[in-house]
């Protein structure tokens, strides 16, 4: 995991755009294919968990990215 941080700049941490884009995609797909909404949520949570578990982001980075995506989808 420390090798992941070797090439990252300090300013690249928050918010997590991995989480944000995944949530935005999940929202769009859920509108189009509502019966698969549960699967889209599962895949979104797995991507967000992988961001934290690989050491690429802190939990706060992922949560902020998710909140920003949800708020932008409501506009």
Gaussian input, Z-matrix of N, CA and C with variables (Angstrom, degrees):
# hf/3-21g

backbone

0 1
 N
 C     1     B1
 C     2     B2     1     A1
 N     3     B3     2     A2     1     D1
 C     4     B4     3     A3     2     D2
 C     5     B5     4     A4     3     D3
 N     6     B6     5     A5     4     D4
 C     7     B7     6     A6     5     D5
 C     8     B8     7     A7     6     D6
 N     9     B9     8     A8     7     D7
 C    10    B10     9     A9     8     D8
 C    11    B11    10    A10     9     D9
 N    12    B12    11    A11    10    D10
 C    13    B13    12    A12    11    D11
 C    14    B14    13    A13    12    D12
 N    15    B15    14    A14    13    D13
 C    16    B16    15    A15    14    D14
 C    17    B17    16    A16    15    D15
 N    18    B18    17    A17    16    D16
 C    19    B19    18    A18    17    D17
 C    20    B20    19    A19    18    D18
 N    21    B21    20    A20    19    D19
 C    22    B22    21    A21    20    D20
 C    23    B23    22    A22    21    D21
 N    24    B24    23    A23    22    D22
 C    25    B25    24    A24    23    D23
 C    26    B26    25    A25    24    D24
 N    27    B27    26    A26    25    D25
 C    28    B28    27    A27    26    D26
 C    29    B29    28    A28    27    D27
 N    30    B30    29    A29    28    D28
 C    31    B31    30    A30    29    D29
 C    32    B32    31    A31    30    D30
 N    33    B33    32    A32    31    D31
 C    34    B34    33    A33    32    D32
 C    35    B35    34    A34    33    D33
 N    36    B36    35    A35    34    D34
 C    37    B37    36    A36    35    D35
 C    38    B38    37    A37    36    D36
 N    39    B39    38    A38    37    D37
 C    40    B40    39    A39    38    D38
 C    41    B41    40    A40    39    D39
 N    42    B42    41    A41    40    D40
 C    43    B43    42    A42    41    D41
 C    44    B44    43    A43    42    D42
 N    45    B45    44    A44    43    D43
 C    46    B46    45    A45    44    D44
 C    47    B47    46    A46    45    D45
 N    48    B48    47    A47    46    D46
 C    49    B49    48    A48    47    D47
 C    50    B50    49    A49    48    D48
 N    51    B51    50    A50    49    D49
 C    52    B52    51    A51    50    D50
 C    53    B53    52    A52    51    D51
 N    54    B54    53    A53    52    D52
 C    55    B55    54    A54    53    D53
 C    56    B56    55    A55    54    D54
 N    57    B57    56    A56    55    D55
 C    58    B58    57    A57    56    D56
 C    59    B59    58    A58    57    D57
 N    60    B60    59    A59    58    D58
 C    61    B61    60    A60    59    D59
 C    62    B62    61    A61    60    D60
 N    63    B63    62    A62    61    D61
 C    64    B64    63    A63    62    D62
 C    65    B65    64    A64    63    D63
 N    66    B66    65    A65    64    D64
 C    67    B67    66    A66    65    D65
 C    68    B68    67    A67    66    D66
 N    69    B69    68    A68    67    D67
 C    70    B70    69    A69    68    D68
 C    71    B71    70    A70    69    D69
 N    72    B72    71    A71    70    D70
 C    73    B73    72    A72    71    D71
 C    74    B74    73    A73    72    D72
 N    75    B75    74    A74    73    D73
 C    76    B76    75    A75    74    D74
 C    77    B77    76    A76    75    D75
 N    78    B78    77    A77    76    D76
 C    79    B79    78    A78    77    D77
 C    80    B80    79    A79    78    D78
 N    81    B81    80    A80    79    D79
 C    82    B82    81    A81    80    D80
 C    83    B83    82    A82    81    D81
 N    84    B84    83    A83    82    D82
 C    85    B85    84    A84    83    D83
 C    86    B86    85    A85    84    D84
 N    87    B87    86    A86    85    D85
 C    88    B88    87    A87    86    D86
 C    89    B89    88    A88    87    D87
 N    90    B90    89    A89    88    D88
 C    91    B91    90    A90    89    D89
 C    92    B92    91    A91    90    D90
 N    93    B93    92    A92    91    D91
 C    94    B94    93    A93    92    D92
 C    95    B95    94    A94    93    D93
 N    96    B96    95    A95    94    D94
 C    97    B97    96    A96    95    D95
 C    98    B98    97    A97    96    D96
 N    99    B99    98    A98    97    D97
 C   100   B100    99    A99    98    D98
 C   101   B101   100   A100    99    D99
 N   102   B102   101   A101   100   D100
 C   103   B103   102   A102   101   D101
 C   104   B104   103   A103   102   D102
 N   105   B105   104   A104   103   D103
 C   106   B106   105   A105   104   D104
 C   107   B107   106   A106   105   D105
 N   108   B108   107   A107   106   D106
 C   109   B109   108   A108   107   D107
 C   110   B110   109   A109   108   D108
 N   111   B111   110   A110   109   D109
 C   112   B112   111   A111   110   D110
 C   113   B113   112   A112   111   D111
 N   114   B114   113   A113   112   D112
 C   115   B115   114   A114   113   D113
 C   116   B116   115   A115   114   D114
 N   117   B117   116   A116   115   D115
 C   118   B118   117   A117   116   D116
 C   119   B119   118   A118   117   D117
 N   120   B120   119   A119   118   D118
 C   121   B121   120   A120   119   D119
 C   122   B122   121   A121   120   D120
 N   123   B123   122   A122   121   D121
 C   124   B124   123   A123   122   D122
 C   125   B125   124   A124   123   D123
 N   126   B126   125   A125   124   D124
 C   127   B127   126   A126   125   D125
 C   128   B128   127   A127   126   D126
 N   129   B129   128   A128   127   D127
 C   130   B130   129   A129   128   D128
 C   131   B131   130   A130   129   D129
 N   132   B132   131   A131   130   D130
 C   133   B133   132   A132   131   D131
 C   134   B134   133   A133   132   D132
 N   135   B135   134   A134   133   D133
 C   136   B136   135   A135   134   D134
 C   137   B137   136   A136   135   D135
 N   138   B138   137   A137   136   D136
 C   139   B139   138   A138   137   D137
 C   140   B140   139   A139   138   D138
 N   141   B141   140   A140   139   D139
 C   142   B142   141   A141   140   D140
 C   143   B143   142   A142   141   D141
 N   144   B144   143   A143   142   D142
 C   145   B145   144   A144   143   D143
 C   146   B146   145   A145   144   D144
 N   147   B147   146   A146   145   D145
 C   148   B148   147   A147   146   D146
 C   149   B149   148   A148   147   D147
 N   150   B150   149   A149   148   D148
 C   151   B151   150   A150   149   D149
 C   152   B152   151   A151   150   D150
 N   153   B153   152   A152   151   D151
 C   154   B154   153   A153   152   D152
 C   155   B155   154   A154   153   D153
 N   156   B156   155   A155   154   D154
 C   157   B157   156   A156   155   D155
 C   158   B158   157   A157   156   D156
 N   159   B159   158   A158   157   D157
 C   160   B160   159   A159   158   D158
 C   161   B161   160   A160   159   D159
 N   162   B162   161   A161   160   D160
 C   163   B163   162   A162   161   D161
 C   164   B164   163   A163   162   D162
 N   165   B165   164   A164   163   D163
 C   166   B166   165   A165   164   D164
 C   167   B167   166   A166   165   D165
 N   168   B168   167   A167   166   D166
 C   169   B169   168   A168   167   D167
 C   170   B170   169   A169   168   D168
 N   171   B171   170   A170   169   D169
 C   172   B172   171   A171   170   D170
 C   173   B173   172   A172   171   D171
 N   174   B174   173   A173   172   D172
 C   175   B175   174   A174   173   D173
 C   176   B176   175   A175   174   D174
 N   177   B177   176   A176   175   D175
 C   178   B178   177   A177   176   D176
 C   179   B179   178   A178   177   D177
 N   180   B180   179   A179   178   D178
 C   181   B181   180   A180   179   D179
 C   182   B182   181   A181   180   D180
 N   183   B183   182   A182   181   D181
 C   184   B184   183   A183   182   D182
 C   185   B185   184   A184   183   D183
 N   186   B186   185   A185   184   D184
 C   187   B187   186   A186   185   D185
 C   188   B188   187   A187   186   D186
 N   189   B189   188   A188   187   D187
 C   190   B190   189   A189   188   D188
 C   191   B191   190   A190   189   D189
 N   192   B192   191   A191   190   D190
 C   193   B193   192   A192   191   D191
 C   194   B194   193   A193   192   D192
 N   195   B195   194   A194   193   D193
 C   196   B196   195   A195   194   D194
 C   197   B197   196   A196   195   D195
 N   198   B198   197   A197   196   D196
 C   199   B199   198   A198   197   D197
 C   200   B200   199   A199   198   D198
 N   201   B201   200   A200   199   D199
 C   202   B202   201   A201   200   D200
 C   203   B203   202   A202   201   D201
 N   204   B204   203   A203   202   D202
 C   205   B205   204   A204   203   D203
 C   206   B206   205   A205   204   D204
 N   207   B207   206   A206   205   D205
 C   208   B208   207   A207   206   D206
 C   209   B209   208   A208   207   D207
 N   210   B210   209   A209   208   D208
 C   211   B211   210   A210   209   D209
 C   212   B212   211   A211   210   D210
 N   213   B213   212   A212   211   D211
 C   214   B214   213   A213   212   D212
 C   215   B215   214   A214   213   D213
 N   216   B216   215   A215   214   D214
 C   217   B217   216   A216   215   D215
 C   218   B218   217   A217   216   D216
 N   219   B219   218   A218   217   D217
 C   220   B220   219   A219   218   D218
 C   221   B221   220   A220   219   D219
 N   222   B222   221   A221   220   D220
 C   223   B223   222   A222   221   D221
 C   224   B224   223   A223   222   D222

   B1=1.4358
   B2=1.5204
   B3=1.2977
   B4=1.4541
   B5=1.5164
   B6=1.3261
   B7=1.4559
   B8=1.5183
   B9=1.3263
   B10=1.4623
   B11=1.5162
   B12=1.3138
   B13=1.4586
   B14=1.5311
   B15=1.3163
   B16=1.4585
   B17=1.5190
   B18=1.3157
   B19=1.4542
   B20=1.5216
   B21=1.3220
   B22=1.4581
   B23=1.5162
   B24=1.3130
   B25=1.4574
   B26=1.5266
   B27=1.3118
   B28=1.4601
   B29=1.5246
   B30=1.3230
   B31=1.4630
   B32=1.5211
   B33=1.3144
   B34=1.4632
   B35=1.5270
   B36=1.3166
   B37=1.4542
   B38=1.5263
   B39=1.3107
   B40=1.4682
   B41=1.5136
   B42=1.2920
   B43=1.4553
   B44=1.5231
   B45=1.2905
   B46=1.4609
   B47=1.5245
   B48=1.3175
   B49=1.4591
   B50=1.5289
   B51=1.3451
   B52=1.4704
   B53=1.5304
   B54=1.3175
   B55=1.4654
   B56=1.5216
   B57=1.3201
   B58=1.4664
   B59=1.5267
   B60=1.3161
   B61=1.4707
   B62=1.5228
   B63=1.3241
   B64=1.4594
   B65=1.5251
   B66=1.3312
   B67=1.4659
   B68=1.5236
   B69=1.3269
   B70=1.4692
   B71=1.5254
   B72=1.3220
   B73=1.4660
   B74=1.5217
   B75=1.3338
   B76=1.4586
   B77=1.5249
   B78=1.3234
   B79=1.4640
   B80=1.5269
   B81=1.3223
   B82=1.4680
   B83=1.5268
   B84=1.3234
   B85=1.4626
   B86=1.5297
   B87=1.3234
   B88=1.4606
   B89=1.5222
   B90=1.3271
   B91=1.4645
   B92=1.5222
   B93=1.3169
   B94=1.4627
   B95=1.5318
   B96=1.3223
   B97=1.4685
   B98=1.5282
   B99=1.3110
   B100=1.4607
   B101=1.5155
   B102=1.3254
   B103=1.4658
   B104=1.5256
   B105=1.3331
   B106=1.4659
   B107=1.5332
   B108=1.3217
   B109=1.4717
   B110=1.5286
   B111=1.3237
   B112=1.4620
   B113=1.5283
   B114=1.3223
   B115=1.4689
   B116=1.5257
   B117=1.3298
   B118=1.4658
   B119=1.5258
   B120=1.3368
   B121=1.4584
   B122=1.5279
   B123=1.3209
   B124=1.4684
   B125=1.5246
   B126=1.3294
   B127=1.4698
   B128=1.5239
   B129=1.3255
   B130=1.4645
   B131=1.5218
   B132=1.3142
   B133=1.4624
   B134=1.5268
   B135=1.3251
   B136=1.4670
   B137=1.5271
   B138=1.3270
   B139=1.4689
   B140=1.5262
   B141=1.3283
   B142=1.4644
   B143=1.5265
   B144=1.3232
   B145=1.4653
   B146=1.5218
   B147=1.3255
   B148=1.4658
   B149=1.5234
   B150=1.3212
   B151=1.4707
   B152=1.5229
   B153=1.3217
   B154=1.4634
   B155=1.5247
   B156=1.3219
   B157=1.4658
   B158=1.5230
   B159=1.3234
   B160=1.4641
   B161=1.5207
   B162=1.3279
   B163=1.4548
   B164=1.5118
   B165=1.3199
   B166=1.4590
   B167=1.5186
   B168=1.3273
   B169=1.4615
   B170=1.5158
   B171=1.3282
   B172=1.4611
   B173=1.5235
   B174=1.3094
   B175=1.4631
   B176=1.5231
   B177=1.3220
   B178=1.4692
   B179=1.5254
   B180=1.3299
   B181=1.4680
   B182=1.5243
   B183=1.3226
   B184=1.4641
   B185=1.5245
   B186=1.3270
   B187=1.4661
   B188=1.5259
   B189=1.3218
   B190=1.4651
   B191=1.5218
   B192=1.3208
   B193=1.4619
   B194=1.5149
   B195=1.3314
   B196=1.4616
   B197=1.5278
   B198=1.3291
   B199=1.4685
   B200=1.5202
   B201=1.3201
   B202=1.4699
   B203=1.5224
   B204=1.3115
   B205=1.4669
   B206=1.5236
   B207=1.3173
   B208=1.4657
   B209=1.5204
   B210=1.3284
   B211=1.4655
   B212=1.5209
   B213=1.3165
   B214=1.4680
   B215=1.5216
   B216=1.3188
   B217=1.4545
   B218=1.5150
   B219=1.3275
   B220=1.4621
   B221=1.5193
   B222=1.2972
   B223=1.4708
   B224=1.5023
   A1=111.67
   A2=117.07
   A3=119.11
   A4=111.07
   A5=117.97
   A6=119.91
   A7=111.16
   A8=118.06
   A9=120.51
   A10=111.05
   A11=117.08
   A12=122.25
   A13=113.12
   A14=118.57
   A15=120.64
   A16=112.50
   A17=117.13
   A18=120.92
   A19=113.10
   A20=117.60
   A21=121.31
   A22=110.69
   A23=115.56
   A24=120.48
   A25=108.07
   A26=116.76
   A27=121.04
   A28=112.14
   A29=117.34
   A30=121.16
   A31=112.72
   A32=119.13
   A33=121.56
   A34=113.05
   A35=119.52
   A36=120.93
   A37=114.71
   A38=117.67
   A39=118.85
   A40=111.48
   A41=119.07
   A42=128.13
   A43=111.04
   A44=116.06
   A45=120.90
   A46=109.59
   A47=115.78
   A48=119.08
   A49=111.18
   A50=117.21
   A51=119.09
   A52=108.69
   A53=115.53
   A54=119.99
   A55=111.02
   A56=116.77
   A57=120.24
   A58=111.80
   A59=116.98
   A60=119.52
   A61=111.82
   A62=116.68
   A63=119.39
   A64=110.78
   A65=116.90
   A66=120.43
   A67=110.54
   A68=117.66
   A69=120.98
   A70=110.32
   A71=116.51
   A72=120.55
   A73=110.75
   A74=116.39
   A75=120.87
   A76=110.55
   A77=117.37
   A78=120.43
   A79=110.87
   A80=116.64
   A81=120.30
   A82=111.15
   A83=116.54
   A84=119.83
   A85=111.75
   A86=116.63
   A87=120.04
   A88=111.57
   A89=116.82
   A90=119.78
   A91=110.65
   A92=115.95
   A93=120.74
   A94=112.42
   A95=115.57
   A96=121.55
   A97=109.45
   A98=116.55
   A99=122.89
   A100=115.47
   A101=116.97
   A102=117.78
   A103=112.54
   A104=117.47
   A105=121.31
   A106=112.23
   A107=116.44
   A108=121.80
   A109=111.93
   A110=117.18
   A111=121.07
   A112=111.11
   A113=117.44
   A114=120.87
   A115=111.59
   A116=116.57
   A117=119.86
   A118=110.74
   A119=116.92
   A120=120.30
   A121=110.84
   A122=116.97
   A123=120.78
   A124=110.43
   A125=117.12
   A126=119.71
   A127=110.97
   A128=117.37
   A129=120.79
   A130=110.52
   A131=116.47
   A132=120.02
   A133=111.91
   A134=117.66
   A135=120.47
   A136=111.67
   A137=117.18
   A138=120.29
   A139=109.88
   A140=116.66
   A141=120.07
   A142=111.45
   A143=116.65
   A144=119.92
   A145=111.09
   A146=117.25
   A147=119.58
   A148=111.44
   A149=117.36
   A150=120.20
   A151=110.80
   A152=116.30
   A153=121.01
   A154=110.72
   A155=117.20
   A156=121.03
   A157=113.30
   A158=117.82
   A159=120.16
   A160=112.21
   A161=116.76
   A162=120.43
   A163=113.85
   A164=117.15
   A165=120.15
   A166=112.06
   A167=117.14
   A168=122.04
   A169=110.13
   A170=114.67
   A171=120.78
   A172=108.31
   A173=116.47
   A174=120.50
   A175=110.53
   A176=117.15
   A177=120.62
   A178=111.28
   A179=118.25
   A180=121.74
   A181=110.72
   A182=115.55
   A183=121.17
   A184=110.35
   A185=116.90
   A186=119.98
   A187=111.69
   A188=117.15
   A189=120.73
   A190=110.30
   A191=117.27
   A192=120.81
   A193=112.09
   A194=116.35
   A195=120.30
   A196=111.43
   A197=116.89
   A198=120.60
   A199=110.84
   A200=117.28
   A201=120.09
   A202=111.44
   A203=116.82
   A204=120.33
   A205=111.34
   A206=116.66
   A207=119.99
   A208=110.40
   A209=116.77
   A210=119.99
   A211=111.88
   A212=117.24
   A213=119.67
   A214=111.21
   A215=117.47
   A216=120.87
   A217=112.91
   A218=116.99
   A219=121.31
   A220=112.97
   A221=117.44
   A222=119.95
   A223=111.65
   D1=-32.04
   D2=-179.20
   D3=-64.84
   D4=-28.24
   D5=177.36
   D6=-66.14
   D7=-29.64
   D8=176.00
   D9=-60.03
   D10=-36.43
   D11=-176.82
   D12=-79.28
   D13=-15.32
   D14=-177.81
   D15=-61.04
   D16=-34.67
   D17=-174.30
   D18=-104.79
   D19=1.00
   D20=-180.00
   D21=-90.05
   D22=139.56
   D23=172.26
   D24=-85.44
   D25=153.44
   D26=-178.79
   D27=-61.97
   D28=-31.53
   D29=-175.32
   D30=-79.81
   D31=-0.44
   D32=-176.37
   D33=-92.18
   D34=13.19
   D35=-170.62
   D36=-84.98
   D37=-54.45
   D38=-170.74
   D39=-121.33
   D40=142.46
   D41=-8.95
   D42=-78.95
   D43=166.33
   D44=178.57
   D45=-80.24
   D46=110.87
   D47=177.72
   D48=-76.27
   D49=-18.64
   D50=171.38
   D51=-60.85
   D52=-46.66
   D53=179.76
   D54=-68.07
   D55=-43.29
   D56=-177.18
   D57=-62.24
   D58=-49.36
   D59=-178.80
   D60=-66.30
   D61=-33.03
   D62=177.68
   D63=-66.54
   D64=-41.35
   D65=178.44
   D66=-66.66
   D67=-42.15
   D68=178.56
   D69=-61.48
   D70=-43.28
   D71=178.22
   D72=-64.38
   D73=-41.68
   D74=178.91
   D75=-61.39
   D76=-41.74
   D77=179.71
   D78=-63.57
   D79=-44.21
   D80=-179.06
   D81=-65.47
   D82=-44.55
   D83=-179.90
   D84=-67.66
   D85=-34.72
   D86=179.12
   D87=-66.52
   D88=-33.81
   D89=176.91
   D90=-68.84
   D91=-37.85
   D92=-177.78
   D93=-79.14
   D94=-41.20
   D95=-175.42
   D96=-127.01
   D97=69.47
   D98=-172.86
   D99=-57.80
   D100=-32.22
   D101=-176.54
   D102=-71.31
   D103=-14.17
   D104=177.90
   D105=-101.47
   D106=12.74
   D107=-176.61
   D108=-52.73
   D109=-41.38
   D110=-179.35
   D111=-59.94
   D112=-43.21
   D113=178.65
   D114=-65.36
   D115=-36.95
   D116=178.56
   D117=-66.44
   D118=-38.59
   D119=177.08
   D120=-65.54
   D121=-42.21
   D122=179.15
   D123=-60.73
   D124=-46.93
   D125=-179.40
   D126=-65.51
   D127=-35.67
   D128=177.28
   D129=-63.76
   D130=-46.10
   D131=179.33
   D132=-64.94
   D133=-35.19
   D134=177.37
   D135=-66.39
   D136=-41.49
   D137=177.75
   D138=-63.85
   D139=-44.62
   D140=-179.98
   D141=-64.41
   D142=-40.13
   D143=177.27
   D144=-64.53
   D145=-38.73
   D146=-179.75
   D147=-66.61
   D148=-31.73
   D149=176.58
   D150=-60.93
   D151=-39.86
   D152=-179.74
   D153=-78.38
   D154=-45.64
   D155=-174.40
   D156=-68.01
   D157=-27.12
   D158=177.17
   D159=-84.84
   D160=-5.56
   D161=179.19
   D162=83.08
   D163=9.63
   D164=-179.60
   D165=-75.66
   D166=-30.02
   D167=-178.65
   D168=-142.67
   D169=154.79
   D170=170.70
   D171=-83.94
   D172=164.45
   D173=179.92
   D174=-59.03
   D175=-40.67
   D176=179.95
   D177=-61.97
   D178=-38.57
   D179=178.49
   D180=-59.31
   D181=-44.69
   D182=-178.41
   D183=-68.33
   D184=-44.20
   D185=-179.95
   D186=-62.91
   D187=-41.34
   D188=178.05
   D189=-63.50
   D190=-42.91
   D191=177.59
   D192=-61.43
   D193=-41.60
   D194=179.27
   D195=-66.10
   D196=-43.39
   D197=-179.90
   D198=-64.06
   D199=-43.76
   D200=178.51
   D201=-61.17
   D202=-40.00
   D203=179.31
   D204=-67.17
   D205=-41.72
   D206=179.09
   D207=-64.96
   D208=-42.87
   D209=178.78
   D210=-65.45
   D211=-38.14
   D212=179.92
   D213=-70.49
   D214=-28.10
   D215=177.47
   D216=-73.11
   D217=-22.22
   D218=-179.70
   D219=-84.20
   D220=-6.78
   D221=-177.25
   D222=-81.59

